[in-house]
């Protein structure tokens, strides 16, 4: 079987390409033993005819969620086509969406005839089998409809791979959130410290019991920079105090506005302008995290 096909015309199938067998509960009564051989030949011919229909439609790459037996693989090898069996349905849907293919669950049409329309095929620039690490991987390149990217993760064990996947998923979601909101804020506890200082000043202007609630909420916001400092094995009390001092100056002095982006540098254990150093977060996520019901 070839390891590279260019250009690729892809068929996505959701049924078996193995020797045809009667379904459970179907009984066939044979009166003449000599007919048994003809029945076996017909079972093989049914699968052969289905494969020929796919190949005649122009397919040179076939993905199926079920099995392909060795006899059926022979026909693909002779035609110079790639056939891949037991593909996950989720992966097959991604391939179909990216290449413009239609997932086919049966060849039967309204008249009961078995046909395969060329319009069911998807298109890509190349389908190639490559060895990455210790695994053989089928890569679909240059898809027709959408540009999709696959990220291959490597790790020492399953636990490490799960953690890498979770971290990568979080990073991609943050990028997605940033593109959706189109607005970013300084990270490293800068937003929480600034809000805490602002709400404490606001609380002192109130003459009712609401002052206590607002002051407590302002205090609770400091949990974020405190936990960040503790996790980095830094002096949380000292760092949070300095951070509040910077943001108080930024909110009370008009010429100190540049200090509003000051946040924690957990590598060196100092306070810095995180906006200038590229430590940013999507504004949409910050709003949803600290939003409270009125």
N, C-alpha and C positions, 0 to 999 in steps of 0.2 A: 504494500500500500504506500502511495506517495506521502512524503512528509511536508510538502509545500504545494499549494494550488493557487494559481494567479491567472486571471481574476476569479474570485470565488462566487459561485451561485449556490446558495445555501437552502436546504430543505429542512424544516423543523417538524419532526414527526412525534406523535404521542401514542404509538402502538408498537407491537412486536414485529420484528422482521425475522422471526424464527419460523421453523417448519410449522405449518398450519395444523392446529389440533382442535378437535371438537371441544366445545365448552362443557363445563360440568353439568350433568343432568341430561345431556343429549345422548340418545342411544341409537346405534346403527346396527340393524340386523342384516347379516350377510348370509345368504343361502348357498352361495357358491364360493368355496374357499379360494378359487382362482381369481376372484375379484379383489382379494385383499391387496395384492401387489399393485393393482391399478389405483386403489384408494390411496395407498402410500405415495405413488407417483403424483397423483393429483394434489395431495397435500403439499408436496414439494413444489409443484408447478405454480400453485396459488401465490406463494411467497416470491417465486422467481418473477412472475408476471407483475407483481406490485413493485419490485425493485426495478424492472425494466421500464415501468411507467414513470418512475421518478427520474431515472437516467435519461429517458427520451425527452422529458420536459426540459432538460438542460442542466440538471443538478450535478455538481461535481464535489459537493460537501453535504453529508447527511448527518444530522444529529437526531437521535431518538432517545426517549426516556426509558424505553424498554430494551430488550435484548436483541442481539444479532448473532445468529449461529455461524459456525465456520463455513457451512455450505453457502450461506448468503454473502458472507464476506468475500468469497471468491469472485462473485459478480462485480463487486465494487473494485476489487484489485484489477480485474481485467479491463474495467472502464477507466482506470486511472483516477478514481475518486476516493476521497477520504470519508470513512464512515466511523462515527463515534457512538457508542452505545452507553446506556444507563446514565444519561445526562440528567442532572437535577432539574425538576420542572422550573424552579426559580431561575436557574441559569439559562434555561432554554427560552424563557420569557424575555430575559434581558437581551439575548442574542436576536430573537425575533423582532423586538422593538427597535434595536439599533440598526439592523440590516434591512428592515422592511418586509421580513418574511411573515407568513401566516402559519400559526401552529395548526397542524392537520391531525385530527383525531381519527378520521376514517376516510377511505377512498370512495365510499358509496355515495352516489348522487340521488336525486329525487326519483330517478327511474330505476334505481337498484343496480346500476352499472358502476364499475369501479374506474374512476378517472383521476388524473392529477394535473391540475391546470398550472402552466408555467408562471402565472401571476402569483402563485403561492410562494415562489422562491424569493429569498432575500439576496442582497448583493453586498460584496465587500471587495476591497482591493486584493486582500491576501488572507489565506488561512494557512497557518504553519504550525508544525509540532516542534517545540523547543524543549531542551533539557535545562531546567533551572533548579539548582541545588541537586536534590536526589530524585526529583519528580519530572515526569514528562507532562508538559502542559500544552494544550491546544490554544493558540492565540488567534483571534479574529482581528485583523488590522484594516483600517480604512473603511469603516462602516458607512452605509449609505445615508441613513436618516439622522442619527445623532452621533456626536463624538463622545464616546465613553472611554474611561480610563480604569484599568484594573491595577490595584496596588497589591503586590505580593509581599506578605510578611514572613519573616524567618525568626525563629526563636529556639531556645534550648529545649523547651518542653511546652506542653499544652497550657500550663498556667501562665507562663511568660507570654505566650502568643495571645491568650485571652486578654491579658493586661495591655499588651501593645495595641490590640484591636480596639479596646475600650478607649485608650488615650487618643488613638487616631480618629475614632468616631467623634470624640469630644472636640478635637481640633477642627475637623471638617464642619461640625455644627456651628462652631464659633465663627468660622469664615462665612458660612451661610447666613447667620444672624447679622453679621457686619454688613454684608451686601444688601440684606433686606432693609435694615434700619438706615444705612448710609450715613451713620453718625457714630463716632467713637468718643470714649472718655478715658482719662488717665487711669491706669490700674495700680495695683500694689497698695490698696486701701485708701487711695486719694479721695475717691468719691465718698466713702463712708466717713472719713475724718472731716471732710468739708461739710457734709450734712449734719454731723454731730455738733460741730461748732455753731452752725447756722441755727439749728433747732434750740440749742441751749440759750443763745441770744434771744431767740423768739420767745422762749418760755418766760424769760424775765420781764417781758412786756405785758404778760397776761396777769390779771388779778383774780383768777378763779382757780378751781381745782384742776382745770385743764393743764395748768402749768406743770403739775406733778407728772401727768401722763406724757407730755411732750418731753420733759426732762429725762424720764426713764427711757423713752424710745431713743432719744439722742445718745444716752449711755449705752444702750444695747447695740447701736451701730458700730461701736468701737470693738465689738467682739471680733469682727473680720480682721482688722489689722493686728489685733493681739494674737489671734490664732496663727496668722501668717508668720509673725515673728517667733512664736513659740515653736512652730514646726521647723523653722530654720535654725533653731537653737540660738536665738539672739535674745537680748534683754528687751522684753516686750514693753515693760513699764517705761524705760528710757526712750525707746523709739517712738511709742505712741504719744508720749508727752511732747517730744520734738515735732512730731507730725502735726499735732493740734496747734502748736505754737505757730508754725508756718501758715496754716490755713486761717488762723485768727488774724494774722497780719494781712493776708490776702483779702480778707473780707472787711477789714476796718481801714486799711490804707489804700488809697486809689493808686499810688505808685508802686504797690506790691502785688499787682494783679498776676504777674508771672508766677507767683508762688502757689497759685490755685491748682497747679498740676503736680505738686510735690507728692511723692509716694515712697514706699519702702523699696530699698535695694537690699534684698535678702542675701545676696552673695557677699557683699562687703559690710553689711550691717549698718548702712547709713541712709539718710534721706536724700533723694535726688528728684529731678524733674523727669518723671516717667514718660511724659508725652514726647519729650525730646529723645529719650532713649528707646522709644518704640514699644514700651510696655503699655498696651492699650486694651480696652474691652469694648464690645458693642454696647451702645447706649440702650438698645431695646432690652437686652438681658438685665442690665442694671435696674431699669424701671420695673421690670417684672419681679425681680428679686426683692426689692425694698418696698414695693407697693403694698399698702394696707387698705382694708375696707373701711370706708367712712361710716 
